Amino acid sequence: MERSRKKRNFIIERIDSMIEQIFHNPDIYRIDVPLMGNPLKNLNSYVIKDNGESLVIDTGFRNEECLQVLMEGLKKLGISKEHTNLFVTHLHSDHLGLAQYFDYPDTRIYMGQRENYYFRKLLHGEVREERTRLYLAEGYPPKKYHEADNRNPARVFMPNKDFAVAEVTDGAHIRAGDVEVTALEMPGHTPGLMCCYLEKEKVMFTSDHVLFDITPNITNWPGMENPLGCYLKNLDRILEYEVLYAFPAHRNLSDKTLQQRVGEIKSHHEKRLQEIRDIIKKKPAGAYEIAAGLTWSMRGAPWEKAPEKQKWFAVGETLAHLEYLMGEGEILREQRETDRGWRHFYILK
């Protein structure tokens, strides 16, 4: 279980506006990579340096702004992309987008085996095709759906060339100098997301599994059963590790304990599940209609005026919650013929 700790300032040394040293012995740095125009705001790329070796954790989007900041940050830390290893925690383009720039003979790009499998499916368009069929069956207006899908940063900023991956599985150990990094598979946010744990130092890089300023998006994945159920199970699992320092992938570092934040996230999902129960109780509906009736933070805009790409993510999260409720035996999904073709409708059991 997690030990309690006093409030502390994570920033040991600010190297410049984008780089902070957040841990000593080993030296751990945070490069603040901006995600321009995205509600996530930034990507925390972490760098572990020890005994002349280094490991970079996550990259940012494949665009010029992220590339420039990340490479300039590594340069200031005395790290060459041709001679460092990279750990990609999961397949989303804000974490994976620049991975191809680390593909050299003297480097390794580590990625979870299951996550790499899904990444290849994304590259070949398989996930997109399956998801399109599902979202349209859930009542998403076709024109609006394709508008959102075409602007999805997950596609726009993903790698555009292949690269070699050193696949790892749950519990695998990776070294950076004398530092041992344990890869922990925590499915939920994606099918094979991995957190990185430094057991000796009690440091956990939580990726998007646990964020402190915002709640991670949990969406549906073709071929993945009950993603929200997996996520909640792995929220419990991460608390089995002794963690004094939790470093998330986005926004600010926090003085909250991991246990406190996990409790808040669980409470959020229970409230979301109850909202969905209340909507379905009034009348059968598909995921798009249900999502429109839920409480979202969409840059202050009501559902009708919210950015279409934000609605796309909202429908995916709604689907994950609906699947969870079906798994719990609380609701049923019916298929009905309408003037727009066959549609899904959810009803209380």
C-alpha positions in Angstrom: 0.0 0.0 0.0 1.0 3.6 -0.5 2.8 5.3 2.3 1.6 8.8 3.3 4.0 11.7 2.7 4.2 15.4 3.5 3.5 18.0 0.8 6.6 18.6 -1.2 7.7 20.7 -4.1 8.4 18.4 -7.0 10.6 20.9 -8.9 14.1 20.4 -7.6 15.6 22.6 -10.4 14.1 24.4 -13.3 16.5 24.2 -16.2 14.4 26.4 -18.5 10.8 27.1 -19.2 10.2 23.7 -20.6 12.5 21.5 -18.5 12.4 20.6 -14.8 14.4 18.2 -12.7 11.9 16.5 -10.5 14.0 13.7 -8.8 17.6 13.2 -7.7 19.4 9.8 -7.6 18.6 8.9 -10.2 18.2 12.1 -12.1 14.6 12.4 -13.6 13.5 15.3 -15.7 10.2 16.4 -17.1 10.1 18.0 -20.6 6.8 20.0 -20.9 5.8 19.3 -24.6 2.9 21.6 -25.6 -0.1 20.1 -27.4 -1.2 23.2 -29.3 -5.0 23.5 -29.7 -5.7 20.3 -27.8 -7.6 20.3 -24.5 -5.0 18.1 -22.9 -2.7 21.1 -23.2 0.6 19.3 -22.8 2.5 16.0 -22.7 4.9 15.3 -19.9 7.9 13.6 -21.5 10.0 12.1 -18.7 13.8 11.4 -19.0 15.7 9.1 -16.6 19.5 9.6 -16.7 22.0 7.4 -14.9 25.6 6.3 -15.4 25.7 7.7 -19.0 22.5 6.0 -20.1 19.0 7.4 -20.5 15.4 6.4 -21.1 12.8 8.7 -22.5 9.2 8.1 -21.6 6.7 9.2 -24.3 7.1 11.9 -27.0 4.2 14.1 -28.1 2.4 14.6 -31.4 4.1 14.1 -34.7 4.1 17.8 -35.6 6.8 20.4 -35.8 6.0 22.1 -32.4 6.3 18.9 -30.4 9.4 17.7 -32.3 11.2 21.0 -31.8 10.5 21.2 -28.0 11.3 17.6 -27.3 14.6 17.5 -29.3 15.7 20.9 -27.9 14.9 19.5 -24.4 17.0 16.4 -25.0 19.8 18.5 -26.4 19.9 20.6 -23.2 20.0 17.5 -21.1 23.0 16.2 -23.2 21.0 13.4 -24.8 21.1 12.4 -28.4 18.1 10.7 -30.0 20.5 8.4 -31.8 21.8 7.0 -28.5 18.9 6.8 -26.1 16.1 4.4 -25.5 12.4 5.2 -25.6 9.5 3.8 -23.7 6.1 4.4 -25.3 3.4 3.9 -22.6 0.6 3.5 -25.1 -0.5 4.0 -28.7 -2.2 7.4 -28.6 -0.4 9.9 -30.9 0.4 12.3 -28.1 2.6 9.6 -26.6 3.7 7.7 -29.7 3.7 10.4 -32.4 7.5 11.1 -32.5 8.7 7.5 -31.9 10.0 7.1 -35.5 12.6 9.8 -34.7 14.2 7.4 -32.2 14.6 4.5 -34.6 18.4 4.1 -34.9 20.8 1.1 -34.7 21.9 2.1 -31.1 18.4 2.6 -29.7 15.5 0.6 -28.6 11.8 1.6 -28.7 10.0 -0.3 -26.0 6.2 -0.8 -26.2 3.8 -3.3 -24.8 3.1 -6.3 -26.9 -0.7 -5.9 -26.8 -0.4 -2.2 -27.4 1.9 -2.7 -30.4 -0.7 -5.2 -31.9 -3.4 -2.5 -31.7 -1.1 0.1 -33.0 -0.5 -2.0 -36.2 -4.3 -2.4 -36.5 -4.7 1.3 -36.4 -2.0 1.8 -39.0 -3.8 -0.5 -41.4 -7.2 1.2 -40.7 -8.9 -1.9 -39.2 -9.9 -0.2 -35.9 -11.3 2.8 -37.8 -13.5 0.7 -40.0 -15.0 -1.3 -37.1 -15.5 1.8 -35.0 -17.2 3.7 -37.8 -19.8 0.9 -38.2 -20.4 0.9 -34.5 -20.8 4.7 -34.0 -23.2 5.0 -36.9 -25.3 2.2 -35.4 -25.3 4.2 -32.1 -27.0 7.1 -33.8 -24.1 9.3 -34.6 -25.1 11.5 -37.6 -22.9 10.2 -40.5 -21.8 13.7 -41.8 -20.8 14.8 -38.3 -19.1 11.5 -37.5 -16.8 11.7 -40.6 -16.0 15.3 -39.8 -14.9 14.4 -36.3 -13.0 11.2 -37.4 -11.1 13.1 -40.1 -9.9 15.7 -37.6 -9.1 13.2 -34.9 -5.6 14.0 -33.6 -5.1 10.3 -32.9 -5.0 9.8 -36.7 -3.6 13.2 -37.9 -0.5 13.2 -35.6 0.3 9.4 -35.5 3.6 8.2 -37.0 3.7 8.1 -40.8 6.5 5.6 -41.1 7.2 2.2 -39.6 9.8 1.6 -36.9 11.2 -1.3 -35.0 9.6 -2.1 -31.6 11.1 -4.0 -28.7 7.9 -5.6 -27.3 7.6 -6.0 -23.5 5.0 -7.8 -21.4 3.7 -7.2 -17.9 6.4 -7.3 -15.3 9.3 -6.9 -17.8 12.4 -5.1 -16.5 14.2 -2.4 -18.5 17.5 -0.7 -17.4 18.7 2.8 -17.7 22.2 2.7 -16.2 21.7 1.2 -12.7 18.0 2.1 -12.6 15.6 -0.8 -13.0 12.2 0.2 -14.6 9.4 -2.3 -14.3 6.7 -2.3 -17.1 3.2 -2.7 -15.6 0.4 -3.4 -18.0 -2.7 -1.5 -16.9 -5.4 -1.9 -19.6 -8.4 0.4 -19.7 -7.5 3.7 -21.3 -6.2 1.6 -24.1 -6.0 -2.2 -24.5 -2.4 -2.5 -23.3 -1.3 0.8 -21.6 1.8 0.4 -19.5 2.9 2.3 -16.4 6.6 2.5 -15.5 7.6 1.7 -11.9 10.8 2.3 -10.1 10.5 0.0 -7.1 13.6 1.1 -5.2 12.7 4.8 -5.5 8.9 4.2 -5.1 8.3 6.2 -8.3 5.4 5.5 -10.6 5.0 7.0 -14.1 1.2 6.7 -14.4 0.9 7.7 -18.0 -2.8 8.2 -18.8 -3.9 5.6 -16.3 -4.1 8.1 -13.5 -4.1 11.9 -14.2 -4.5 14.4 -11.5 -6.0 17.5 -13.2 -8.4 15.7 -15.5 -10.1 12.3 -15.7 -8.6 9.9 -18.3 -10.9 9.1 -21.2 -12.1 5.5 -21.2 -13.5 4.5 -24.6 -14.6 1.4 -26.4 -12.0 -0.7 -28.4 -12.9 -3.4 -31.0 -11.9 -6.7 -29.6 -11.5 -5.5 -26.0 -14.1 -6.7 -23.6 -15.5 -4.2 -21.0 -12.8 -1.5 -21.1 -14.3 0.4 -18.1 -14.3 -2.8 -16.0 -10.7 -3.4 -16.9 -9.8 0.2 -16.0 -11.5 0.0 -12.6 -9.8 -3.3 -11.9 -6.4 -1.8 -12.7 -7.1 1.3 -10.6 -7.2 -1.1 -7.7 -4.1 -2.9 -9.0 -1.9 0.2 -9.1 -2.6 0.8 -5.4 -0.9 -2.5 -4.6 2.4 -0.9 -5.3 4.2 1.3 -2.8 4.3 4.8 -4.4 5.6 8.0 -3.0 5.9 9.9 -6.2 3.3 9.6 -9.0 4.2 11.3 -12.3 1.3 11.7 -14.7 1.5 12.1 -18.5 -0.5 15.4 -18.7 -0.9 18.7 -16.9 0.6 19.4 -13.5 2.3 17.2 -11.0 0.2 16.9 -7.8 0.7 16.7 -4.0 -2.3 14.4 -3.8 -1.5 10.8 -3.1 -2.2 8.1 -5.7 -4.8 6.6 -3.4 -6.7 9.9 -3.1 -6.8 10.4 -6.8 -7.9 6.9 -7.6 -10.8 7.4 -5.1 -11.8 10.6 -7.0 -11.7 8.9 -10.4 -13.8 6.0 -9.2 -16.4 8.4 -7.8 -16.5 10.2 -11.2 -17.3 7.0 -13.0 -20.0 6.0 -10.5 -21.7 9.4 -11.1 -21.4 8.9 -14.8 -23.0 5.4 -14.6 -25.9 6.8 -12.6 -26.4 9.6 -15.1 -26.7 6.9 -17.8 -29.1 4.8 -15.8 -31.3 7.9 -15.3 -31.4 8.7 -19.0 -32.2 5.2 -20.1 -34.9 4.9 -17.5 -36.8 7.8 -19.3 -36.6 6.2 -22.7 -34.5 3.8 -24.9 -31.7 5.5 -26.7 -28.4 5.0 -28.5 -25.0 6.1 -27.3 -25.0 9.3 -29.2 -28.4 10.5 -27.7 -27.3 9.3 -24.3 -24.0 11.2 -24.5 -25.8 14.3 -25.4 -27.7 14.2 -22.1 -24.6 13.7 -19.9 -22.6 16.3 -18.1 -19.4 17.1 -19.9 -16.6 19.6 -19.7 -16.5 20.8 -23.3 -14.6 24.1 -23.0 -17.8 25.6 -21.6 -19.9 24.9 -24.7 -23.3 23.0 -24.6 -23.5 19.7 -26.5 -25.0 21.4 -29.6 -22.1 23.8 -29.9 -19.3 21.6 -28.6 -16.3 20.8 -31.0 -17.3 17.7 -33.0 -14.0 15.9 -32.1 -14.9 16.3 -28.4 -18.3 14.7 -29.1 -16.5 11.8 -30.8 -14.5 11.1 -27.6 -17.7 11.6 -25.4 -19.6 9.0 -27.4 -16.7 6.5 -27.1 -16.7 7.0 -23.3 -20.4 6.6 -23.1 -20.1 3.3 -25.0 -17.6 2.1 -22.5 -20.0 2.8 -19.6 -22.9 1.2 -21.5 -20.8 -2.0 -22.0 -19.9 -2.0 -18.3 -23.6 -1.8 -17.4 -24.5 -4.6 -19.8 -21.7 -6.7 -18.2 -23.2 -6.0 -14.8 -26.6 -7.2 -16.1 -28.3 -3.9 -15.6 -29.2 -3.0 -19.2 -29.8 -4.7 -22.5 -28.9 -3.5 -26.1 -31.6 -4.0 -28.7 -31.2 -3.7 -32.4 -34.1 -1.9 -34.2 -34.7 -0.9 -37.8 -35.2 2.8 -38.3 -35.5 5.2 -41.3 -31.7 5.5 -41.0 -31.1 1.8 -41.0 -30.4 -0.6 -38.1 -29.8 1.1 -34.8 -28.8 0.2 -31.3 -31.1 1.1 -28.4 -30.3 0.5 -24.7 -33.0 -0.3 -22.1 -33.1 -1.1 -18.4 -33.2 -4.9 -17.8 
